[in-house]
Amino acid sequence: MALTKTVATHVSNQTVAADTLYPLSSITATDCSEAILADVEGVCTYHASGTTAAIVKVYASSDNSNWGSEPVDQFTMPFTANTTKRWSKTIIPSAKYIKCTIYNADAAQSITAAYVYFTIQK
């Protein structure tokens, strides 16, 4: 049996304002019914005056409409002001549907060119 990988872009080239979560309502969920493993990858560019790293958050749903108020997983991106950073984390998706987003934890500066990719292996 051959395994296949499918990449979904959950956030694509977005600017995320200071202290803001990119809205889940703007993201199309990935059906993980057949997934055995998944990789969440975040990319963002920090402002030259930025002081705080972004956080990639993973939300789960059994019915693709109720997402809860807290993520089921998350990770903090590496941080250096005025640079683009990329980081990923492997997860085992147990929920039927997953949405991944990014939170800009900086209190004063936006992040730009924000992407979140979700790759499932089935």
Order of alpha helices (4+ residues) and beta strands (2+ residues): beta-beta-beta-beta-beta-beta-beta-beta-beta
